Amino acid sequence: MITLEEIIESFELMDDWEDRYSLLIDLGKKLPELPAALHRDEFLVKGCTSKVWMIPEVRDGVFTFQADSDAHIVKGLVALLYIIFNNTPVGEIESKDMPAIFSKLGLEQNLSPNRRNGFFSMVEKIRSYAA
């Protein structure tokens, strides 16, 4: 899968936000599939307007997760978080400067306040799982 640095670089090269949305949607399509049996209320992330399911696991001090969303752009945001956080040692989760990454990608000016809140709800969920 693509790295965060490659995503930032791609976003910087794109002048049009439609192209960036397309890249996010493509990222979402590459997210490992979450089995339908795991689309349960207990795994829903609160604070997201769209449905987002997140199933965490910490094994040997390393955080991993599976996730899915019912909205294309949100699924792309989930994939972005997957790239940033999946297979990360739990001690490094807090050190990820998500507001800076969000800003560097230009997401604050191009996502609705609801999607922004949902994005940071997912980040908080990841941090609480890893704690």
N, CA, C and O atoms as a GROMACS GRO file, in nm:
protein
  524
    1MET      N    1   0.085  -0.119   0.000
    1MET     CA    2   0.000   0.000   0.000
    1MET      C    3   0.089   0.125   0.000
    1MET      O    4   0.204   0.120   0.044
    2ILE      N    5   0.037   0.232  -0.048
    2ILE     CA    6   0.105   0.361  -0.057
    2ILE      C    7   0.141   0.413   0.082
    2ILE      O    8   0.074   0.380   0.180
    3THR      N    9   0.246   0.492   0.092
    3THR     CA   10   0.287   0.549   0.221
    3THR      C   11   0.224   0.687   0.241
    3THR      O   12   0.177   0.749   0.146
    4LEU      N   13   0.224   0.733   0.365
    4LEU     CA   14   0.173   0.866   0.396
    4LEU      C   15   0.252   0.972   0.319
    4LEU      O   16   0.193   1.068   0.267
    5GLU      N   17   0.381   0.957   0.312
    5GLU     CA   18   0.465   1.054   0.240
    5GLU      C   19   0.425   1.061   0.093
    5GLU      O   20   0.421   1.169   0.035
    6GLU      N   21   0.395   0.947   0.032
    6GLU     CA   22   0.353   0.945  -0.108
    6GLU      C   23   0.217   1.012  -0.126
    6GLU      O   24   0.192   1.078  -0.226
    7ILE      N   25   0.128   0.995  -0.028
    7ILE     CA   26  -0.004   1.060  -0.034
    7ILE      C   27   0.013   1.211  -0.024
    7ILE      O   28  -0.048   1.286  -0.102
    8ILE      N   29   0.094   1.256   0.071
    8ILE     CA   30   0.118   1.400   0.086
    8ILE      C   31   0.176   1.456  -0.043
    8ILE      O   32   0.133   1.562  -0.090
    9GLU      N   33   0.274   1.387  -0.098
    9GLU     CA   34   0.336   1.432  -0.223
    9GLU      C   35   0.233   1.438  -0.336
    9GLU      O   36   0.231   1.535  -0.413
   10SER      N   37   0.150   1.337  -0.347
   10SER     CA   38   0.046   1.336  -0.451
   10SER      C   39  -0.052   1.452  -0.432
   10SER      O   40  -0.090   1.518  -0.528
   11PHE      N   41  -0.094   1.475  -0.308
   11PHE     CA   42  -0.187   1.584  -0.280
   11PHE      C   43  -0.125   1.719  -0.317
   11PHE      O   44  -0.193   1.806  -0.370
   12GLU      N   45   0.005   1.735  -0.288
   12GLU     CA   46   0.072   1.861  -0.320
   12GLU      C   47   0.078   1.886  -0.470
   12GLU      O   48   0.079   2.001  -0.514
   13LEU      N   49   0.083   1.780  -0.549
   13LEU     CA   50   0.090   1.792  -0.694
   13LEU      C   51  -0.046   1.817  -0.759
   13LEU      O   52  -0.053   1.859  -0.874
   14MET      N   53  -0.154   1.792  -0.685
   14MET     CA   54  -0.288   1.806  -0.740
   14MET      C   55  -0.344   1.944  -0.709
   14MET      O   56  -0.347   1.987  -0.593
   15ASP      N   57  -0.388   2.014  -0.814
   15ASP     CA   58  -0.446   2.147  -0.795
   15ASP      C   59  -0.594   2.140  -0.762
   15ASP      O   60  -0.648   2.227  -0.694
   16ASP      N   61  -0.659   2.037  -0.810
   16ASP     CA   62  -0.804   2.026  -0.800
   16ASP      C   63  -0.844   1.932  -0.687
   16ASP      O   64  -0.790   1.822  -0.675
   17TRP      N   65  -0.940   1.976  -0.604
   17TRP     CA   66  -0.983   1.891  -0.494
   17TRP      C   67  -1.060   1.769  -0.540
   17TRP      O   68  -1.066   1.669  -0.468
   18GLU      N   69  -1.118   1.775  -0.657
   18GLU     CA   70  -1.185   1.656  -0.711
   18GLU      C   71  -1.084   1.544  -0.731
   18GLU      O   72  -1.116   1.427  -0.707
   19ASP      N   73  -0.963   1.578  -0.774
   19ASP     CA   74  -0.858   1.477  -0.791
   19ASP      C   75  -0.817   1.419  -0.656
   19ASP      O   76  -0.792   1.299  -0.645
   20ARG      N   77  -0.811   1.503  -0.555
   20ARG     CA   78  -0.775   1.455  -0.421
   20ARG      C   79  -0.884   1.364  -0.365
   20ARG      O   80  -0.855   1.262  -0.303
   21TYR      N   81  -1.010   1.403  -0.388
   21TYR     CA   82  -1.120   1.315  -0.345
   21TYR      C   83  -1.111   1.181  -0.416
   21TYR      O   84  -1.134   1.076  -0.356
   22SER      N   85  -1.077   1.184  -0.544
   22SER     CA   86  -1.062   1.058  -0.620
   22SER      C   87  -0.952   0.971  -0.560
   22SER      O   88  -0.968   0.849  -0.549
   23LEU      N   89  -0.841   1.034  -0.521
   23LEU     CA   90  -0.732   0.959  -0.458
   23LEU      C   91  -0.779   0.898  -0.326
   23LEU      O   92  -0.748   0.782  -0.296
   24LEU      N   93  -0.853   0.976  -0.246
   24LEU     CA   94  -0.906   0.922  -0.120
   24LEU      C   95  -0.998   0.802  -0.145
   24LEU      O   96  -0.989   0.700  -0.077
   25ILE      N   97  -1.086   0.816  -0.244
   25ILE     CA   98  -1.178   0.708  -0.277
   25ILE      C   99  -1.101   0.584  -0.322
   25ILE      O  100  -1.135   0.472  -0.284
   26ASP      N  101  -0.997   0.604  -0.403
   26ASP     CA  102  -0.913   0.492  -0.447
   26ASP      C  103  -0.843   0.424  -0.329
   26ASP      O  104  -0.831   0.302  -0.324
   27LEU      N  105  -0.797   0.506  -0.233
   27LEU     CA  106  -0.735   0.448  -0.112
   27LEU      C  107  -0.835   0.360  -0.039
   27LEU      O  108  -0.801   0.251   0.007
   28GLY      N  109  -0.958   0.408  -0.029
   28GLY     CA  110  -1.063   0.330   0.039
   28GLY      C  111  -1.089   0.198  -0.029
   28GLY      O  112  -1.119   0.099   0.038
   29LYS      N  113  -1.077   0.193  -0.160
   29LYS     CA  114  -1.098   0.069  -0.234
   29LYS      C  115  -0.987  -0.032  -0.206
   29LYS      O  116  -1.007  -0.153  -0.224
   30LYS      N  117  -0.870   0.016  -0.164
   30LYS     CA  118  -0.757  -0.072  -0.136
   30LYS      C  119  -0.752  -0.118   0.010
   30LYS      O  120  -0.667  -0.200   0.046
   31LEU      N  121  -0.841  -0.066   0.092
   31LEU     CA  122  -0.847  -0.107   0.232
   31LEU      C  123  -0.884  -0.255   0.239
   31LEU      O  124  -0.976  -0.298   0.170
   32PRO      N  125  -0.813  -0.333   0.321
   32PRO     CA  126  -0.851  -0.474   0.333
   32PRO      C  127  -0.999  -0.488   0.370
   32PRO      O  128  -1.049  -0.415   0.455
   33GLU      N  129  -1.066  -0.580   0.306
   33GLU     CA  130  -1.210  -0.597   0.325
   33GLU      C  131  -1.242  -0.642   0.467
   33GLU      O  132  -1.179  -0.732   0.521
   34LEU      N  133  -1.342  -0.578   0.525
   34LEU     CA  134  -1.392  -0.616   0.656
   34LEU      C  135  -1.511  -0.710   0.635
   34LEU      O  136  -1.609  -0.671   0.570
   35PRO      N  137  -1.504  -0.831   0.688
   35PRO     CA  138  -1.617  -0.924   0.670
   35PRO      C  139  -1.749  -0.863   0.719
   35PRO      O  140  -1.753  -0.797   0.822
   36ALA      N  141  -1.855  -0.887   0.645
   36ALA     CA  142  -1.987  -0.833   0.679
   36ALA      C  143  -2.029  -0.871   0.821
   36ALA      O  144  -2.101  -0.796   0.887
   37ALA      N  145  -1.986  -0.986   0.868
   37ALA     CA  146  -2.022  -1.031   1.003
   37ALA      C  147  -1.967  -0.937   1.110
   37ALA      O  148  -2.016  -0.937   1.223
   38LEU      N  149  -1.866  -0.856   1.076
   38LEU     CA  150  -1.808  -0.762   1.173
   38LEU      C  151  -1.869  -0.623   1.163
   38LEU      O  152  -1.828  -0.532   1.236
   39HIS      N  153  -1.966  -0.605   1.076
   39HIS     CA  154  -2.038  -0.478   1.067
   39HIS      C  155  -2.145  -0.476   1.175
   39HIS      O  156  -2.265  -0.478   1.147
   40ARG      N  157  -2.098  -0.473   1.300
   40ARG     CA  158  -2.189  -0.478   1.415
   40ARG      C  159  -2.183  -0.347   1.491
   40ARG      O  160  -2.083  -0.275   1.489
   41ASP      N  161  -2.294  -0.316   1.559
   41ASP     CA  162  -2.305  -0.191   1.633
   41ASP      C  163  -2.193  -0.173   1.736
   41ASP      O  164  -2.148  -0.061   1.760
   42GLU      N  165  -2.147  -0.281   1.796
   42GLU     CA  166  -2.043  -0.270   1.899
   42GLU      C  167  -1.911  -0.217   1.843
   42GLU      O  168  -1.827  -0.170   1.918
   43PHE      N  169  -1.893  -0.225   1.712
   43PHE     CA  170  -1.769  -0.179   1.650
   43PHE      C  171  -1.783  -0.042   1.582
   43PHE      O  172  -1.688   0.008   1.523
   44LEU      N  173  -1.903   0.020   1.592
   44LEU     CA  174  -1.924   0.151   1.530
   44LEU      C  175  -1.846   0.258   1.606
   44LEU      O  176  -1.837   0.256   1.728
   45VAL      N  177  -1.790   0.351   1.531
   45VAL     CA  178  -1.719   0.465   1.590
   45VAL      C  179  -1.821   0.575   1.614
   45VAL      O  180  -1.887   0.621   1.521
   46LYS      N  181  -1.834   0.618   1.737
   46LYS     CA  182  -1.926   0.726   1.772
   46LYS      C  183  -1.865   0.859   1.726
   46LYS      O  184  -1.743   0.877   1.731
   47GLY      N  185  -1.950   0.950   1.680
   47GLY     CA  186  -1.902   1.080   1.636
   47GLY      C  187  -1.889   1.091   1.485
   47GLY      O  188  -1.856   1.197   1.433
   48CYS      N  189  -1.914   0.982   1.415
   48CYS     CA  190  -1.908   0.983   1.268
   48CYS      C  191  -2.050   0.987   1.213
   48CYS      O  192  -2.136   0.912   1.258
   49THR      N  193  -2.074   1.075   1.118
   49THR     CA  194  -2.206   1.081   1.054
   49THR      C  195  -2.229   0.956   0.971
   49THR      O  196  -2.338   0.897   0.974
   50SER      N  197  -2.128   0.915   0.896
   50SER     CA  198  -2.135   0.790   0.821
   50SER      C  199  -2.105   0.676   0.917
   50SER      O  200  -2.052   0.697   1.026
   51LYS      N  201  -2.140   0.557   0.876
   51LYS     CA  202  -2.107   0.441   0.960
   51LYS      C  203  -1.962   0.403   0.938
   51LYS      O  204  -1.916   0.386   0.825
   52VAL      N  205  -1.890   0.390   1.049
   52VAL     CA  206  -1.751   0.344   1.047
   52VAL      C  207  -1.738   0.235   1.151
   52VAL      O  208  -1.768   0.256   1.269
   53TRP      N  209  -1.693   0.118   1.107
   53TRP     CA  210  -1.669   0.006   1.197
   53TRP      C  211  -1.518  -0.009   1.214
   53TRP      O  212  -1.444  -0.005   1.116
   54MET      N  213  -1.474  -0.025   1.338
   54MET     CA  214  -1.331  -0.039   1.365
   54MET      C  215  -1.310  -0.150   1.467
   54MET      O  216  -1.368  -0.148   1.575
   55ILE      N  217  -1.226  -0.247   1.430
   55ILE     CA  218  -1.195  -0.359   1.517
   55ILE      C  219  -1.045  -0.358   1.543
   55ILE      O  220  -0.965  -0.386   1.454
   56PRO      N  221  -1.007  -0.324   1.666
   56PRO     CA  222  -0.865  -0.312   1.699
   56PRO      C  223  -0.806  -0.442   1.752
   56PRO      O  224  -0.878  -0.533   1.793
   57GLU      N  225  -0.674  -0.446   1.750
   57GLU     CA  226  -0.604  -0.556   1.815
   57GLU      C  227  -0.465  -0.505   1.853
   57GLU      O  228  -0.399  -0.435   1.776
   58VAL      N  229  -0.423  -0.540   1.973
   58VAL     CA  230  -0.286  -0.513   2.016
   58VAL      C  231  -0.223  -0.647   2.045
   58VAL      O  232  -0.269  -0.722   2.132
   59ARG      N  233  -0.117  -0.677   1.972
   59ARG     CA  234  -0.047  -0.804   1.991
   59ARG      C  235   0.102  -0.773   1.999
   59ARG      O  236   0.160  -0.708   1.912
   60ASP      N  237   0.164  -0.822   2.106
   60ASP     CA  238   0.307  -0.800   2.128
   60ASP      C  239   0.344  -0.652   2.122
   60ASP      O  240   0.449  -0.615   2.070
   61GLY      N  241   0.255  -0.568   2.175
   61GLY     CA  242   0.282  -0.425   2.181
   61GLY      C  243   0.265  -0.350   2.050
   61GLY      O  244   0.305  -0.234   2.039
   62VAL      N  245   0.205  -0.415   1.949
   62VAL     CA  246   0.185  -0.353   1.818
   62VAL      C  247   0.035  -0.340   1.792
   62VAL      O  248  -0.040  -0.436   1.806
   63PHE      N  249  -0.006  -0.220   1.754
   63PHE     CA  250  -0.146  -0.191   1.725
   63PHE      C  251  -0.178  -0.224   1.580
   63PHE      O  252  -0.107  -0.181   1.489
   64THR      N  253  -0.285  -0.299   1.558
   64THR     CA  254  -0.339  -0.323   1.425
   64THR      C  255  -0.490  -0.305   1.432
   64THR      O  256  -0.549  -0.310   1.540
   65PHE      N  257  -0.551  -0.285   1.318
   65PHE     CA  258  -0.697  -0.278   1.316
   65PHE      C  259  -0.752  -0.312   1.179
   65PHE      O  260  -0.683  -0.305   1.078
   66GLN      N  261  -0.878  -0.347   1.182
   66GLN     CA  262  -0.958  -0.365   1.061
   66GLN      C  263  -1.066  -0.259   1.068
   66GLN      O  264  -1.110  -0.223   1.176
   67ALA      N  265  -1.108  -0.208   0.953
   67ALA     CA  266  -1.211  -0.105   0.954
   67ALA      C  267  -1.282  -0.100   0.819
   67ALA      O  268  -1.233  -0.151   0.718
   68ASP      N  269  -1.398  -0.035   0.821
   68ASP     CA  270  -1.476  -0.016   0.700
   68ASP      C  271  -1.570   0.102   0.721
   68ASP      O  272  -1.595   0.142   0.835
   69SER      N  273  -1.622   0.155   0.612
   69SER     CA  274  -1.723   0.261   0.618
   69SER      C  275  -1.823   0.240   0.506
   69SER      O  276  -1.795   0.174   0.406
   70ASP      N  277  -1.941   0.297   0.526
   70ASP     CA  278  -2.045   0.286   0.423
   70ASP      C  279  -2.042   0.406   0.326
   70ASP      O  280  -2.127   0.414   0.237
   71ALA      N  281  -1.946   0.498   0.342
   71ALA     CA  282  -1.935   0.614   0.254
   71ALA      C  283  -1.796   0.615   0.188
   71ALA      O  284  -1.696   0.589   0.254
   72HIS      N  285  -1.791   0.644   0.060
   72HIS     CA  286  -1.666   0.633  -0.016
   72HIS      C  287  -1.555   0.723   0.036
   72HIS      O  288  -1.443   0.676   0.059
   73ILE      N  289  -1.583   0.851   0.056
   73ILE     CA  290  -1.478   0.942   0.102
   73ILE      C  291  -1.435   0.907   0.243
   73ILE      O  292  -1.316   0.910   0.274
   74VAL      N  293  -1.530   0.874   0.328
   74VAL     CA  294  -1.498   0.835   0.466
   74VAL      C  295  -1.414   0.707   0.466
   74VAL      O  296  -1.321   0.694   0.545
   75LYS      N  297  -1.447   0.614   0.379
   75LYS     CA  298  -1.366   0.492   0.370
   75LYS      C  299  -1.223   0.527   0.328
   75LYS      O  300  -1.128   0.462   0.372
   76GLY      N  301  -1.208   0.629   0.244
   76GLY     CA  302  -1.074   0.677   0.209
   76GLY      C  303  -1.002   0.735   0.329
   76GLY      O  304  -0.881   0.716   0.344
   77LEU      N  305  -1.075   0.807   0.414
   77LEU     CA  306  -1.015   0.862   0.537
   77LEU      C  307  -0.975   0.748   0.631
   77LEU      O  308  -0.871   0.755   0.697
   78VAL      N  309  -1.058   0.643   0.637
   78VAL     CA  310  -1.025   0.525   0.716
   78VAL      C  311  -0.896   0.462   0.663
   78VAL      O  312  -0.809   0.423   0.740
   79ALA      N  313  -0.885   0.453   0.530
   79ALA     CA  314  -0.764   0.396   0.469
   79ALA      C  315  -0.642   0.482   0.502
   79ALA      O  316  -0.533   0.428   0.524
   80LEU      N  317  -0.660   0.613   0.505
   80LEU     CA  318  -0.551   0.702   0.542
   80LEU      C  319  -0.505   0.672   0.685
   80LEU      O  320  -0.385   0.664   0.712
   81LEU      N  321  -0.600   0.655   0.777
   81LEU     CA  322  -0.565   0.620   0.915
   81LEU      C  323  -0.501   0.482   0.923
   81LEU      O  324  -0.413   0.458   1.005
   82TYR      N  325  -0.546   0.392   0.838
   82TYR     CA  326  -0.487   0.258   0.832
   82TYR      C  327  -0.339   0.268   0.794
   82TYR      O  328  -0.255   0.201   0.854
   83ILE      N  329  -0.309   0.351   0.695
   83ILE     CA  330  -0.171   0.371   0.651
   83ILE      C  331  -0.087   0.431   0.764
   83ILE      O  332   0.028   0.392   0.785
   84ILE      N  333  -0.145   0.525   0.837
   84ILE     CA  334  -0.072   0.595   0.943
   84ILE      C  335  -0.052   0.507   1.067
   84ILE      O  336   0.056   0.507   1.126
   85PHE      N  337  -0.156   0.432   1.108
   85PHE     CA  338  -0.153   0.366   1.238
   85PHE      C  339  -0.138   0.215   1.237
   85PHE      O  340  -0.090   0.159   1.336
   86ASN      N  341  -0.175   0.146   1.132
   86ASN     CA  342  -0.171   0.000   1.135
   86ASN      C  343  -0.027  -0.049   1.147
   86ASN      O  344   0.064   0.004   1.082
   87ASN      N  345  -0.007  -0.148   1.231
   87ASN     CA  346   0.127  -0.206   1.259
   87ASN      C  347   0.222  -0.106   1.326
   87ASN      O  348   0.342  -0.107   1.301
   88THR      N  349   0.166  -0.021   1.411
   88THR     CA  350   0.245   0.077   1.484
   88THR      C  351   0.262   0.031   1.628
   88THR      O  352   0.165  -0.011   1.691
   89PRO      N  353   0.384   0.038   1.681
   89PRO     CA  354   0.401   0.008   1.824
   89PRO      C  355   0.312   0.102   1.907
   89PRO      O  356   0.305   0.222   1.880
   90VAL      N  357   0.245   0.048   2.008
   90VAL     CA  358   0.150   0.129   2.085
   90VAL      C  359   0.214   0.253   2.145
   90VAL      O  360   0.147   0.355   2.162
   91GLY      N  361   0.342   0.246   2.178
   91GLY     CA  362   0.411   0.361   2.234
   91GLY      C  363   0.427   0.477   2.137
   91GLY      O  364   0.458   0.588   2.179
   92GLU      N  365   0.407   0.452   2.008
   92GLU     CA  366   0.422   0.557   1.907
   92GLU      C  367   0.289   0.618   1.862
   92GLU      O  368   0.288   0.716   1.788
   93ILE      N  369   0.178   0.561   1.906
   93ILE     CA  370   0.046   0.608   1.862
   93ILE      C  371   0.024   0.754   1.900
   93ILE      O  372  -0.015   0.835   1.816
   94GLU      N  373   0.049   0.789   2.025
   94GLU     CA  374   0.026   0.925   2.073
   94GLU      C  375   0.115   1.027   2.004
   94GLU      O  376   0.076   1.144   1.992
   95SER      N  377   0.232   0.986   1.959
   95SER     CA  378   0.327   1.082   1.901
   95SER      C  379   0.292   1.125   1.759
   95SER      O  380   0.353   1.218   1.706
   96LYS      N  381   0.194   1.060   1.699
   96LYS     CA  382   0.153   1.098   1.563
   96LYS      C  383   0.077   1.232   1.572
   96LYS      O  384  -0.026   1.240   1.638
   97ASP      N  385   0.128   1.334   1.507
   97ASP     CA  386   0.068   1.467   1.511
   97ASP      C  387  -0.042   1.477   1.406
   97ASP      O  388  -0.021   1.527   1.295
   98MET      N  389  -0.159   1.428   1.442
   98MET     CA  390  -0.268   1.419   1.346
   98MET      C  391  -0.319   1.555   1.298
   98MET      O  392  -0.350   1.568   1.179
   99PRO      N  393  -0.330   1.658   1.384
   99PRO     CA  394  -0.370   1.788   1.329
   99PRO      C  395  -0.271   1.839   1.223
   99PRO      O  396  -0.313   1.898   1.124
  100ALA      N  397  -0.142   1.816   1.243
  100ALA     CA  398  -0.042   1.860   1.145
  100ALA      C  399  -0.056   1.781   1.015
  100ALA      O  400  -0.047   1.839   0.906
  101ILE      N  401  -0.077   1.650   1.025
  101ILE     CA  402  -0.095   1.567   0.905
  101ILE      C  403  -0.221   1.610   0.831
  101ILE      O  404  -0.221   1.623   0.709
  102PHE      N  405  -0.329   1.631   0.905
  102PHE     CA  406  -0.457   1.673   0.849
  102PHE      C  407  -0.438   1.805   0.773
  102PHE      O  408  -0.489   1.821   0.662
  103SER      N  409  -0.365   1.898   0.835
  103SER     CA  410  -0.339   2.028   0.774
  103SER      C  411  -0.249   2.015   0.652
  103SER      O  412  -0.274   2.078   0.549
  104LYS      N  413  -0.145   1.933   0.662
  104LYS     CA  414  -0.050   1.915   0.552
  104LYS      C  415  -0.121   1.860   0.427
  104LYS      O  416  -0.084   1.892   0.314
  105LEU      N  417  -0.222   1.777   0.450
  105LEU     CA  418  -0.299   1.723   0.339
  105LEU      C  419  -0.404   1.822   0.288
  105LEU      O  420  -0.467   1.799   0.185
  106GLY      N  421  -0.423   1.933   0.360
  106GLY     CA  422  -0.521   2.034   0.320
  106GLY      C  423  -0.663   1.991   0.345
  106GLY      O  424  -0.756   2.045   0.285
  107LEU      N  425  -0.681   1.895   0.434
  107LEU     CA  426  -0.815   1.842   0.457
  107LEU      C  427  -0.906   1.939   0.532
  107LEU      O  428  -1.028   1.935   0.516
  108GLU      N  429  -0.847   2.027   0.615
  108GLU     CA  430  -0.932   2.116   0.695
  108GLU      C  431  -1.013   2.212   0.609
  108GLU      O  432  -1.124   2.249   0.647
  109GLN      N  433  -0.960   2.253   0.492
  109GLN     CA  434  -1.038   2.343   0.411
  109GLN      C  435  -1.131   2.272   0.314
  109GLN      O  436  -1.214   2.337   0.251
  110ASN      N  437  -1.118   2.143   0.300
  110ASN     CA  438  -1.194   2.075   0.196
  110ASN      C  439  -1.285   1.963   0.244
  110ASN      O  440  -1.351   1.897   0.163
  111LEU      N  441  -1.289   1.941   0.372
  111LEU     CA  442  -1.384   1.844   0.427
  111LEU      C  443  -1.488   1.918   0.509
  111LEU      O  444  -1.458   2.020   0.572
  112SER      N  445  -1.608   1.868   0.509
  112SER     CA  446  -1.713   1.930   0.590
  112SER      C  447  -1.677   1.917   0.739
  112SER      O  448  -1.601   1.828   0.777
  113PRO      N  449  -1.732   2.006   0.822
  113PRO     CA  450  -1.706   1.995   0.966
  113PRO      C  451  -1.746   1.858   1.022
  113PRO      O  452  -1.679   1.806   1.112
  114ASN      N  453  -1.853   1.798   0.970
  114ASN     CA  454  -1.894   1.665   1.017
  114ASN      C  455  -1.789   1.560   0.984
  114ASN      O  456  -1.759   1.474   1.068
  115ARG      N  457  -1.733   1.565   0.864
  115ARG     CA  458  -1.629   1.467   0.828
  115ARG      C  459  -1.502   1.491   0.909
  115ARG      O  460  -1.435   1.397   0.949
  116ARG      N  461  -1.469   1.618   0.932
  116ARG     CA  462  -1.352   1.650   1.015
  116ARG      C  463  -1.370   1.593   1.156
  116ARG      O  464  -1.280   1.529   1.209
  117ASN      N  465  -1.488   1.617   1.214
  117ASN     CA  466  -1.516   1.564   1.348
  117ASN      C  467  -1.510   1.412   1.348
  117ASN      O  468  -1.456   1.352   1.441
  118GLY      N  469  -1.565   1.351   1.245
  118GLY     CA  470  -1.561   1.205   1.234
  118GLY      C  471  -1.419   1.153   1.222
  118GLY      O  472  -1.385   1.051   1.283
  119PHE      N  473  -1.336   1.221   1.145
  119PHE     CA  474  -1.197   1.182   1.129
  119PHE      C  475  -1.127   1.181   1.265
  119PHE      O  476  -1.059   1.085   1.300
  120PHE      N  477  -1.144   1.290   1.340
  120PHE     CA  478  -1.078   1.298   1.470
  120PHE      C  479  -1.142   1.206   1.574
  120PHE      O  480  -1.077   1.168   1.672
  121SER      N  481  -1.269   1.171   1.556
  121SER     CA  482  -1.331   1.068   1.641
  121SER      C  483  -1.264   0.933   1.617
  121SER      O  484  -1.241   0.857   1.711
  122MET      N  485  -1.232   0.905   1.490
  122MET     CA  486  -1.161   0.780   1.459
  122MET      C  487  -1.021   0.781   1.520
  122MET      O  488  -0.976   0.679   1.572
  123VAL      N  489  -0.953   0.895   1.514
  123VAL     CA  490  -0.819   0.906   1.573
  123VAL      C  491  -0.827   0.882   1.724
  123VAL      O  492  -0.745   0.809   1.779
  124GLU      N  493  -0.926   0.943   1.790
  124GLU     CA  494  -0.941   0.923   1.935
  124GLU      C  495  -0.973   0.778   1.968
  124GLU      O  496  -0.927   0.726   2.070
  125LYS      N  497  -1.052   0.714   1.885
  125LYS     CA  498  -1.086   0.574   1.905
  125LYS      C  499  -0.959   0.489   1.896
  125LYS      O  500  -0.937   0.400   1.979
  126ILE      N  501  -0.876   0.517   1.797
  126ILE     CA  502  -0.748   0.444   1.782
  126ILE      C  503  -0.662   0.466   1.905
  126ILE      O  504  -0.605   0.371   1.959
  127ARG      N  505  -0.652   0.590   1.949
  127ARG     CA  506  -0.569   0.620   2.067
  127ARG      C  507  -0.622   0.553   2.192
  127ARG      O  508  -0.544   0.507   2.276
  128SER      N  509  -0.753   0.546   2.206
  128SER     CA  510  -0.810   0.481   2.325
  128SER      C  511  -0.789   0.330   2.319
  128SER      O  512  -0.764   0.267   2.422
  129TYR      N  513  -0.798   0.270   2.201
  129TYR     CA  514  -0.772   0.128   2.186
  129TYR      C  515  -0.628   0.094   2.222
  129TYR      O  516  -0.600  -0.008   2.286
  130ALA      N  517  -0.536   0.181   2.177
  130ALA     CA  518  -0.394   0.153   2.195
  130ALA      C  519  -0.345   0.183   2.337
  130ALA      O  520  -0.238   0.137   2.377
  131ALA      N  521  -0.423   0.259   2.412
  131ALA     CA  522  -0.379   0.302   2.548
  131ALA      C  523  -0.369   0.186   2.644
  131ALA      O  524  -0.334   0.205   2.761
   0.00000   0.00000   0.00000
